Amino acid sequence: MANFELFQILFWLLFFLVFYAYIGYGMVLFLLIKLKRVFRSKPSNISLDEDQWPEVTFMVAAYNEERWIETKLENCFAFDYPKEKLHFLFVTDGSDDRTPEIIKKYQLPQGIQLRLFHSPERRGKIAAVDRVMEFVQTPIVIYTDANTLVNEMAIKNIVRHYENAKVGAVAGEKRIQLNAKDEASSAGEGIYWKYESQLKKWDSELYSVVGAAGELFSIRTNLYEAVAKDTIIEDFYMTLRIAQKGYRVIYEPEAYAVETSSASVGEELKRKIRIAAGGLQAISRLMPLLNIFKYGMLTFQYVSHRVLRWTLAPLALPLILALNIILAMSGSPLYQVLLMAQIAFYSMAIIGYLLEQRKLKFKAFFVPYYFCMMNYAVYRGFGRFMKGSQSVVWERAKRA
């Protein structure tokens, strides 16, 4: 009897942990935002006169993007921002295709300021960025990937937040372009990023975003600090270090970068394993951020939104299933129903996997499949992190 009660306590503690990590934190955030708005009006939109816009460096890191780089150049030159205050900086280190050549020969529109930096050695994105940061002379630098399209108002929507001296970084929104002909696995990726975007909006309004996505983010140039060359997810680490210094990281959904979804869940898995390994690496290097007595709200957001998903939540899932089986064997109708629900959920994930292998498009099954894939990736990422086998160099994932 004592064991049964202990198993019940463990089951519900672990169940609550997983629920909180993926759904409950969003509910808590929503309530906190509502309370905050009662006592403090929502800040009004910041607008600047034309002569107040600051100079900005827009940095694009590109590796072997010859098929995409002209589209990226055209996208950059369409920004609604004063040309005399906008400096483009392309770094193509390691590229052994025509990417640097295409940029060199591209006919620049009148007034466009662009510098190209290239080194034949490939040492990873952060090494390339760090190498050229000394050439950035503007107060704000915006980073983006070469395989994304950024909306034309993005720069204005980003830099207006820097009127607030407490803002140290601004994160743009990552959007997944879903086409009818894409793999059904795109459903999981798209739903995940929509949910993440909503959480980031609330995080930002409450206090600060906990880590930016590399597709589009910006920082105050004077807050840049060199990052260890073996850092796997430098965008996340860089922006959290800025938050650790007492600055806010703001989320701006009207500055967004669009990219196509992964060609399959298998390709998305490559990204998730790398991100999981990088997340665990970042947690190990940002241990002081776990001190809620020093960092308060930032620690609460960081642990709730990031740390739990990369540590305890994935570990809890198999334990919840095992405990549920033991408790259901006692004859309790509640635990039998919960076990049936778990079996149904994982069965849908397996069906989703089988359908994905056969290129069939029943999207309803891909949400549980994507959820399981994300948590499986944490185990794989943990293995790479412990062995130190995760390369800092990106392994390109195929896109739909």
N, C-alpha and C positions, 0 to 999 in steps of 0.2 A: 504493500500500500504506500509506504514511504517513497519507494522508487517511482511509483505511478505519479505521485504528486510532484516529485522532482522533475520527472520528464515533462509534465504539464507546464511547470514553471519555465523550463528551458525552451520548450516549444513556443510558448507565447512571447517570451523575451526575444527569441530569434525571429519569430514571425513579425513582431512589431518593428524590429531593427530593419528588416528587408522592406516592409511596408513604408516605414519612415524614409528610408534612403531613396526610394523611387517615386513614392506618391505623397507620403505624409509631409515631407518637407515642403512640397509645393503648397499643400493646404495650410501649413503653418505660416509660410511666407504670405499667402493671400490674406490671412487674417491680420498679420502684423502690418501689412500695407494699408489695409482698411483702417486699422487703429491709428496709424501714423497720419493718414489723410484727415481723420477727425480732428486731431490736435494741431496739424500743420498742413496748410494748403499745398497742393501739388505745385512744384515750381513751374513758372510760365516759360514758354519757349524763348530761348535767347536768340536775338537777331543782331547782326552787326551791319553797319554801313559799309559800302564798297571800299572806302579808304581805310577801314579798320581791319580788313582781313590780313592775318599775318603771313609771312613767307613760310612755305611748306616744302619739305622734300618728300617725294613719293617714290619709295624704293621697291623695285621689283626683283625678286630673286628667281632666276630661271635656269633650269638644267635640262638641256636637250629638248627644247620646246619649239623646234623649227616648224612644226605643223600648226602651232597655235600662236606664235609670237607676233605675227602681223596683226592678228585679231586683237591681241592684247595692246599693241601700240595704238591701234585705231581707237580702242576703248579708252585708253589713257588720255588721248588728245581731245576727247569729247567732253571732258569734265567742265562743269560750270564753275570756273574759278579764274581769277585774273592771271593771265599767262605770265606776266612779269613777276608774279609772286609764287610761281609754281616751278619747282626744279625736279626733273625726273632723273632717277639714278637706277640704271639696270646693272645687275651683277650676274655674270654667267659662268662663274668658276666651275671648271670640270667639264663643261659642255664640249663634246667632240663632234657635234653635228654642225649645221649651218646657223644655229641661233645667233652667235655673235656677229657673223657676217651679215645676216639679214638686218639686224639692228643698225650696223654701221652704214649700210647702203640705203636704209629707209629714208625717203624724202620727207624731212621734217616740215610741218606747217610753220608758217611765219610766226616768230615770237616764242616758239617752243624751246625750252632749255633742257637738254638731255646729255647725260654723260654715261658712257659705257665702261665698265670695269670687267676685265676677263683675266683669269689665270687658268692654265691648263690643268692644274692640280685640283682634284675633287676631295675636299675635306669636310663637306657637309654644309648645310645652310647657315648655321650660326657662325661658322668660321668665315664664310663668305661675307656675311653681314658685318661681322666685327671688323673685318679687314678694311671695309670702306666707310665705316662710321666716322672716321677722322675727317672725311671730306664733306660731311654734312654740316652746313653753316646756318641752317634755319632753326628756329626755336621748336619746331614740331616736325617729327618724322612719322610718315605713314608707311606701314609694311603691307605687302600683298603678295600673293602667289601668282605665277605667270599663267596658270590654267584657269583663272577665274575672270568673270566679267563684273565690273564694279559700276554701280549706278552713277549717273552724271552729277548728282547733287551730293555725293558721298563726302567730298572734302569739306564743303561748307557745313554739312551736318555734323561732321566730326570736330572741326576746329572751334566752332562756336562754344563748345563746352569748356575750352581752356580759358575762357573769361573768368572762370572760377579758379582761384589760385590753389584750391584744395584738390583739384582734379589733376592727376598725374598721368593718366592713360585713358584712352577711349577705345572700346572694343566695338567693331562693326558686327553685323549679323551675317552668318553663313546660311545661304539658302540652297536647297537642292532642287535642281531642275528635273521635274518628272514628266516624261513623255509617255504617251500610250504604248509606244513600242518598246519601252525600257523593260528590263527584267522585273518580274514581280517582286523581287527582293528590294527594289527601290522603295516599296511601301514602308518597310520597316525603317529604313534610313531616313526617309522624309518625315515620318511621324516623330521619330526620335528628335530630329533637329527642330521641329516645330515646338515640341514640348520643352526642349532645352532653351530655345529662344525666349519662351514665356518665363521660364525660371530666371533667366538672365535679366529680363526686364524688371522683374520683381526684386532680384538681388540688388540691382543698380539703384532702384528707388529706395530700398530699405537702407543700404549703405554702399556696398561695392560689389562689382562682379569679381568672382574668384577665378581669374585666369581667362585670357582671351584666346580666340582661335586664330591661327596664323594666316587664314585666308584674307583677313582685313583687320588690322588694329594699328593704333598709333600711341606714341609716348611723347612726353616733353624730352627734347634732346638732351638737356642737362641732367636728366635722371637716368640716362643710359649707363649701364655698367657692364663691363666685359663678362660674358658668361663662360663657364668652363666648356672647353671645346667638345667634351663628351656628353654635353647636355642633349637629351633626346627630344624633348618638346620645349624648345627654347621660348616660344611665345607664352606658354602657360607660366613658366618659371620667371621670365622677365617681368611680366605684369604683376605677378604675386609679390615679387621683391619690391616693386614700386608701392604696392598696397601695404607691405610690411613696414615701409618707411613712414606710413601715416597718410599717404595720398589715397584718394578714391579712384577706382577704375569704373568709368561710366559705360553703360551699354547704349548704343545708338542704333536702333533697328532700321532707321531710314538711311543708314550707310551700310550697304550690303554687297556681298560678293556672291555671285551665282556660279555654281559648278554643277556638272552633270553627276548623277549618282554613280556609285561603283557598278562595274559591269555585272557583278554577281556578289553574293554574300561571301564567297570565297575570297574575292578581291577586297571586300570591305574588312574581312577578318584580318588581312595583312595589316591594315591601318590600325585596327583596334588592338592587336597584339602590341604593336609598336607604342601606341598611345598608353596602354596599360603599363608597359615597362617604363615608359617615360614618366607616367604619373607616380609610380612607386619610387622612382629615382628622385623625383621632385619632393615627395613627402619626406624621404630620408634626408634631403638637403634643407628642408624648411621646417625642421622639427620645432624651432621656437614658436612657430605659428600655432602650435597646438596648445599654447599657454593662454587660456581664455582670460586669466586674470590680468594679462598684459595687453592682449589684442582684442578682447571683448567680442563685439559683434562680428568682426572679421573672422575670428576663430570659429564662432558659431556657424557662419555661412560656409567657411572652408571645410569644416568637418562634415557638416550636413550635406553639402552639395557634391563634394569631391572625395574626401578621405574615405567615407563609408563605402562608396561605390567601388573603390579600388582596393579595399581591404576586407572589412568584416562582412559586408552584404554577400559577395560571391561565396565566401566560406560558409555562410549560414544556410544557403539554399539546399545543399545535399543533407545537412544535419536536420533541417526542417522535415524533409521527406522521410529520413530514417526514423525520426522521433514520431512522425505521424503514423507510420506503419505500426510501430510498437503500441502507440496509444489506441489505434483502431482495433488492434487484436484483443483489446480489453472488452470489446463489445459496445463501446460508447458510440451512439448514433452520430454525435457531433463530429467526432474525429473520423468516423467512417465517411461522412459526407465531405469533410475537408480533404480526405485522402482521395476520394473519387474526383474532386475538383482538381487536385494536383496532377493526378494521372491523366485527366482530360487535357490539362494545359500542356503537359510535356508530350502527350500524344499529338497534339496539334503542332507542336514544335517539330516533332519527327516527321509528320506529314509535310510540313513546310519545307523541311530539308529535302525530302524525297521529290517533292514537286519542283524545287529549285534545280535539282540535279537533272530533271527531265524538261526544264525550260517551260514549265506550265505556269499559268498566271492566275492562281487563286490567292489573291492578296491577303485574305483574312487570316491565313495560316502563317504569314510571314512576320506578324507582330510577335507572337510567342517565340518563333524561330530566331528573330533578331535579338530578342531579350536574352535567350539562352546563349546565342553566339557571343554577345557582349560579355557575359559573365564567364564563358569558357575562355575568351581572350584574356581575361585577367589572370587566369591560371597559367596560360602560356606566357603572358608577359612577366609574371612573377618568376617563372623559370629562367627566362632570359635575363631578368634583372639580377637574380642571384648568381648566375654564371657570368654576368658581364658580357653576354654574347650579342646584345642588341646594338647593331651598328648605328652610329649617329647619322649615317648617310641614308637618305630615304630610298626605300625600294618602291618604285613607282607602281601604283595600283591602276589597273585598267579601268577606264570610265565607260559608261554606257554611251 
